Amino acid sequence: MLARTVASLRACRVADGRWRLDPGPVDPLLVRMLLAREDRRFADHHGVDARAMLRAAWQAAAHGRAVSGGSTLTMQVARLLEDGPTGEWQGKIRQVRLALALERQLTKDQIIDLYLRLAPYGANVEGVRAASLQWFGKEPRRLTPAQAALLVALPQSPERRRPDRHPQAATQARDRVLVRVAELGVIPESDARAATAEQVPTMRRAFPATAPLLAARLRREHPGATRIDTTIDATLQRRAETLAARATRAQGGRLSAAIVLADHRNGEILALVGAAEFTDDRSGGFIDMTQAVRSPGSTLKPFVYGLAFHDGIAHPETLIEDRPAVFSRWQPQNFDRQFRGTVSLRQALIWSLNIPVVKLAEAVGPNRITQALERGGIHLRLTGSPGLAITLGGAGVTLTDLAQGYGALARGGRGITLSPLPGGAQDQPLAMFGPVAARQVTHILAQNPPPTGAASGRIAWKTGTSYGHRDALAVGYDGAHVVAVWMGRPDGTLVPGVFGGDLAAPVMFDLFDMLPRKALPNPPPQTLTLPNAALPLPLRRFAPAGTASAVAARPNRPEGLQPTFPPDGATLDSKGRLTAKARGGRAPYTFLLNGTPAAVSQPAPSAELPNPGPGFARLTVIDADGLSASAAIRLQ
């Protein structure tokens, strides 16, 4: 499995148990040495070098034994492909025939690629890339002359020259290659002499094991694939794994951790940590917690606020009561079991209060919340019909889905499917809500107080802690990246005293410190940024569903305000301006489109409004007394 820079993230053995990797970029010096040592006339012959074979036969007759080989590089590839014997004349004939066929069907570069892919390097290692990773711990893109010479020498006798078992034989074979290529002018003689002083490696190095859980998942999804390219940034992946391991060790190793880091602009996942310690069975290191369904805690609250802002029933400065309330037979409590009285919605979201968000959810409707989350990439796992409890974590989600949802917030409400595969990300066709509401939520989340020592205002973020402290979460985004962090126990065991703000948030901020800074976007110009006293009367104080505001309850008010066009539920053309009409109420009239003023102080209950484009929209009209009426429409 390869990172975006073609660096190896995870090497996996093929079905026969061998390490065989795509060659990838190879140092040209290695290829020049290989051709000089094995097949100087490679560019000129058609698979068989008659001069070399006659020379080898004459030398064998003169000395009574084989002194030099007459096989071309193409014949060696033929032998590797058929895995046949080298000393019998019948085998040589087959290799000649196959070599001639290879030269007719393949280019010279393709033949060299096959050799670099299949050449044996001892034990169960094949190919120059696997050999370079095993002996030198690095990709073969840049090699020293000594390293290149060793990789040329080993395939001729891979077991007898294995550096870990026969370092003297390996050194002698390497030095003979260096002398020969220096004689042929491939490298200067001074470089060859200096290279002979370099020690050969005497131990095998471990193959790359970065992102092991992601590698396992991609192998299951792509059975038989010999190479899987990803969007993973190898440096960020290693840093994220280090952060996850360090955070769990600080808790005595009793927890695991998971991280999703993505570029929300294009949907590419840059780092994906499924567990803090992959090899630790006690902490469930074999479970990919980026895909596990867990409670989101309070992390879904911002989306409820976004829908309320979009519908024009609330504004960040709208006042709401945080007091004991009963919803049917459910009486939710705040996390600290205290109440703050009258607060603004901005304060309610920053403080993550439960009563206000449940009131908003009741007004918006659980089904509509679920549908909006789905459009943003958050797929709720429910045991029945959605209820108000989903706003407080009463549903299951994956960490990847949470990252997708917050990525949608960062993108102005329009979601994108995150993917670790190049070209795998997909834009969602419908937005969760409009860009004005998304930016209002972003502005509030950016005011969330950061952990001690972290810069404030750089990212918009939210934490969550599930019931029983089983899950600690932190999700945030800036102008380019979204990061989601989970900490807890994979088996769902209670972890008393664990909070998202204490555990997950510092890890998330550490990750953002590793990323280039990208400022959050400014709110759209049509965003209504007013203090509470300057808001339209219905937006100054939230009125729960089924109750009337103080203004609407005034005696002797005019006939009720009603929208007449477009009617509620209508489907209209998304081209051209939008005509809105109402009746009743008292002038002047204000028309809101998706919570944003579109026409203000109209003398008559009608107006021409800008068309917001395809999708769902909510049209609201407000009269001089603060009476309001709305219609939900669809533009296509």
ChimeraX attribute file (.defattr): number of C-alpha atoms within 10 A of each C-alpha:
attribute: neighborCount
match mode: 1-to-1
recipient: residues
	/A:1	27
	/A:2	20
	/A:3	23
	/A:4	17
	/A:5	13
	/A:6	17
	/A:7	19
	/A:8	22
	/A:9	24
	/A:10	19
	/A:11	21
	/A:12	20
	/A:13	13
	/A:14	13
	/A:15	8
	/A:16	8
	/A:17	10
	/A:18	14
	/A:19	20
	/A:20	24
	/A:21	24
	/A:22	16
	/A:23	19
	/A:24	17
	/A:25	13
	/A:26	17
	/A:27	15
	/A:28	14
	/A:29	17
	/A:30	23
	/A:31	16
	/A:32	15
	/A:33	26
	/A:34	22
	/A:35	18
	/A:36	20
	/A:37	18
	/A:38	19
	/A:39	18
	/A:40	18
	/A:41	16
	/A:42	18
	/A:43	11
	/A:44	9
	/A:45	15
	/A:46	17
	/A:47	26
	/A:48	23
	/A:49	21
	/A:50	13
	/A:51	11
	/A:52	18
	/A:53	16
	/A:54	12
	/A:55	15
	/A:56	19
	/A:57	17
	/A:58	15
	/A:59	16
	/A:60	15
	/A:61	12
	/A:62	11
	/A:63	9
	/A:64	9
	/A:65	11
	/A:66	14
	/A:67	15
	/A:68	14
	/A:69	14
	/A:70	20
	/A:71	24
	/A:72	26
	/A:73	23
	/A:74	29
	/A:75	25
	/A:76	20
	/A:77	25
	/A:78	26
	/A:79	21
	/A:80	17
	/A:81	15
	/A:82	12
	/A:83	10
	/A:84	14
	/A:85	13
	/A:86	13
	/A:87	8
	/A:88	9
	/A:89	10
	/A:90	11
	/A:91	14
	/A:92	18
	/A:93	12
	/A:94	15
	/A:95	28
	/A:96	22
	/A:97	14
	/A:98	20
	/A:99	25
	/A:100	17
	/A:101	15
	/A:102	20
	/A:103	18
	/A:104	11
	/A:105	11
	/A:106	10
	/A:107	11
	/A:108	16
	/A:109	10
	/A:110	13
	/A:111	19
	/A:112	17
	/A:113	19
	/A:114	19
	/A:115	22
	/A:116	25
	/A:117	20
	/A:118	21
	/A:119	24
	/A:120	24
	/A:121	26
	/A:122	17
	/A:123	11
	/A:124	13
	/A:125	21
	/A:126	22
	/A:127	23
	/A:128	30
	/A:129	25
	/A:130	28
	/A:131	27
	/A:132	21
	/A:133	19
	/A:134	21
	/A:135	23
	/A:136	17
	/A:137	15
	/A:138	19
	/A:139	22
	/A:140	24
	/A:141	15
	/A:142	15
	/A:143	19
	/A:144	15
	/A:145	21
	/A:146	24
	/A:147	21
	/A:148	25
	/A:149	28
	/A:150	27
	/A:151	29
	/A:152	25
	/A:153	25
	/A:154	23
	/A:155	19
	/A:156	15
	/A:157	15
	/A:158	19
	/A:159	16
	/A:160	14
	/A:161	24
	/A:162	25
	/A:163	23
	/A:164	14
	/A:165	13
	/A:166	13
	/A:167	18
	/A:168	14
	/A:169	16
	/A:170	24
	/A:171	23
	/A:172	15
	/A:173	19
	/A:174	25
	/A:175	21
	/A:176	16
	/A:177	24
	/A:178	29
	/A:179	18
	/A:180	17
	/A:181	22
	/A:182	19
	/A:183	14
	/A:184	14
	/A:185	11
	/A:186	15
	/A:187	18
	/A:188	14
	/A:189	17
	/A:190	9
	/A:191	14
	/A:192	22
	/A:193	15
	/A:194	11
	/A:195	18
	/A:196	19
	/A:197	11
	/A:198	13
	/A:199	12
	/A:200	20
	/A:201	18
	/A:202	14
	/A:203	14
	/A:204	15
	/A:205	15
	/A:206	11
	/A:207	19
	/A:208	18
	/A:209	15
	/A:210	22
	/A:211	22
	/A:212	23
	/A:213	22
	/A:214	20
	/A:215	20
	/A:216	15
	/A:217	11
	/A:218	17
	/A:219	17
	/A:220	11
	/A:221	10
	/A:222	12
	/A:223	8
	/A:224	10
	/A:225	12
	/A:226	14
	/A:227	14
	/A:228	15
	/A:229	17
	/A:230	24
	/A:231	22
	/A:232	28
	/A:233	23
	/A:234	21
	/A:235	13
	/A:236	17
	/A:237	22
	/A:238	17
	/A:239	15
	/A:240	25
	/A:241	24
	/A:242	14
	/A:243	21
	/A:244	26
	/A:245	20
	/A:246	16
	/A:247	21
	/A:248	21
	/A:249	15
	/A:250	11
	/A:251	11
	/A:252	8
	/A:253	16
	/A:254	14
	/A:255	24
	/A:256	28
	/A:257	34
	/A:258	28
	/A:259	32
	/A:260	27
	/A:261	30
	/A:262	29
	/A:263	20
	/A:264	28
	/A:265	15
	/A:266	18
	/A:267	26
	/A:268	26
	/A:269	27
	/A:270	24
	/A:271	27
	/A:272	30
	/A:273	28
	/A:274	28
	/A:275	31
	/A:276	30
	/A:277	24
	/A:278	22
	/A:279	12
	/A:280	13
	/A:281	10
	/A:282	13
	/A:283	22
	/A:284	21
	/A:285	20
	/A:286	18
	/A:287	18
	/A:288	22
	/A:289	28
	/A:290	27
	/A:291	14
	/A:292	16
	/A:293	16
	/A:294	22
	/A:295	26
	/A:296	30
	/A:297	26
	/A:298	26
	/A:299	25
	/A:300	23
	/A:301	24
	/A:302	25
	/A:303	27
	/A:304	27
	/A:305	27
	/A:306	28
	/A:307	28
	/A:308	24
	/A:309	26
	/A:310	25
	/A:311	26
	/A:312	23
	/A:313	24
	/A:314	24
	/A:315	31
	/A:316	27
	/A:317	21
	/A:318	22
	/A:319	23
	/A:320	24
	/A:321	21
	/A:322	22
	/A:323	15
	/A:324	14
	/A:325	15
	/A:326	12
	/A:327	12
	/A:328	6
	/A:329	6
	/A:330	10
	/A:331	10
	/A:332	16
	/A:333	17
	/A:334	18
	/A:335	13
	/A:336	7
	/A:337	9
	/A:338	12
	/A:339	16
	/A:340	12
	/A:341	11
	/A:342	15
	/A:343	17
	/A:344	20
	/A:345	26
	/A:346	21
	/A:347	18
	/A:348	23
	/A:349	22
	/A:350	17
	/A:351	13
	/A:352	23
	/A:353	24
	/A:354	21
	/A:355	24
	/A:356	26
	/A:357	27
	/A:358	23
	/A:359	23
	/A:360	26
	/A:361	25
	/A:362	17
	/A:363	17
	/A:364	18
	/A:365	17
	/A:366	20
	/A:367	14
	/A:368	15
	/A:369	25
	/A:370	21
	/A:371	14
	/A:372	23
	/A:373	25
	/A:374	19
	/A:375	22
	/A:376	31
	/A:377	25
	/A:378	26
	/A:379	19
	/A:380	21
	/A:381	15
	/A:382	13
	/A:383	9
	/A:384	7
	/A:385	8
	/A:386	19
	/A:387	17
	/A:388	20
	/A:389	14
	/A:390	23
	/A:391	26
	/A:392	26
	/A:393	21
	/A:394	22
	/A:395	21
	/A:396	18
	/A:397	22
	/A:398	21
	/A:399	28
	/A:400	28
	/A:401	24
	/A:402	29
	/A:403	31
	/A:404	28
	/A:405	31
	/A:406	31
	/A:407	33
	/A:408	30
	/A:409	32
	/A:410	28
	/A:411	20
	/A:412	23
	/A:413	26
	/A:414	23
	/A:415	29
	/A:416	25
	/A:417	24
	/A:418	26
	/A:419	22
	/A:420	23
	/A:421	18
	/A:422	15
	/A:423	12
	/A:424	15
	/A:425	17
	/A:426	14
	/A:427	16
	/A:428	16
	/A:429	13
	/A:430	16
	/A:431	24
	/A:432	31
	/A:433	28
	/A:434	25
	/A:435	24
	/A:436	23
	/A:437	31
	/A:438	27
	/A:439	23
	/A:440	26
	/A:441	26
	/A:442	27
	/A:443	20
	/A:444	20
	/A:445	21
	/A:446	21
	/A:447	17
	/A:448	20
	/A:449	14
	/A:450	20
	/A:451	13
	/A:452	8
	/A:453	8
	/A:454	13
	/A:455	12
	/A:456	14
	/A:457	18
	/A:458	19
	/A:459	27
	/A:460	25
	/A:461	29
	/A:462	27
	/A:463	26
	/A:464	27
	/A:465	27
	/A:466	22
	/A:467	15
	/A:468	13
	/A:469	19
	/A:470	23
	/A:471	27
	/A:472	27
	/A:473	31
	/A:474	32
	/A:475	30
	/A:476	28
	/A:477	31
	/A:478	24
	/A:479	20
	/A:480	20
	/A:481	27
	/A:482	31
	/A:483	32
	/A:484	30
	/A:485	30
	/A:486	33
	/A:487	28
	/A:488	28
	/A:489	20
	/A:490	21
	/A:491	10
	/A:492	12
	/A:493	13
	/A:494	15
	/A:495	16
	/A:496	9
	/A:497	9
	/A:498	19
	/A:499	22
	/A:500	26
	/A:501	18
	/A:502	15
	/A:503	23
	/A:504	29
	/A:505	26
	/A:506	21
	/A:507	25
	/A:508	27
	/A:509	22
	/A:510	14
	/A:511	18
	/A:512	21
	/A:513	12
	/A:514	11
	/A:515	11
	/A:516	9
	/A:517	14
	/A:518	14
	/A:519	13
	/A:520	19
	/A:521	15
	/A:522	11
	/A:523	18
	/A:524	14
	/A:525	8
	/A:526	12
	/A:527	15
	/A:528	16
	/A:529	14
	/A:530	12
	/A:531	12
	/A:532	17
	/A:533	11
	/A:534	11
	/A:535	16
	/A:536	18
	/A:537	21
	/A:538	22
	/A:539	22
	/A:540	22
	/A:541	24
	/A:542	22
	/A:543	20
	/A:544	16
	/A:545	11
	/A:546	6
	/A:547	10
	/A:548	14
	/A:549	17
	/A:550	12
	/A:551	13
	/A:552	16
	/A:553	11
	/A:554	11
	/A:555	7
	/A:556	6
	/A:557	13
	/A:558	12
	/A:559	10
	/A:560	13
	/A:561	20
	/A:562	21
	/A:563	21
	/A:564	14
	/A:565	16
	/A:566	18
	/A:567	17
	/A:568	15
	/A:569	12
	/A:570	12
	/A:571	15
	/A:572	13
	/A:573	13
	/A:574	15
	/A:575	13
	/A:576	11
	/A:577	14
	/A:578	17
	/A:579	13
	/A:580	19
	/A:581	17
	/A:582	23
	/A:583	16
	/A:584	14
	/A:585	22
	/A:586	20
	/A:587	15
	/A:588	15
	/A:589	24
	/A:590	24
	/A:591	29
	/A:592	19
	/A:593	22
	/A:594	26
	/A:595	26
	/A:596	22
	/A:597	17
	/A:598	18
	/A:599	17
	/A:600	14
	/A:601	14
	/A:602	14
	/A:603	12
	/A:604	14
	/A:605	25
	/A:606	20
	/A:607	20
	/A:608	13
	/A:609	18
	/A:610	14
	/A:611	17
	/A:612	17
	/A:613	15
	/A:614	16
	/A:615	17
	/A:616	19
	/A:617	21
	/A:618	19
	/A:619	25
	/A:620	26
	/A:621	29
	/A:622	27
	/A:623	22
	/A:624	15
	/A:625	19
	/A:626	20
	/A:627	25
	/A:628	24
	/A:629	15
	/A:630	22
	/A:631	19
	/A:632	17
	/A:633	17
	/A:634	17
	/A:635	17
	/A:636	11
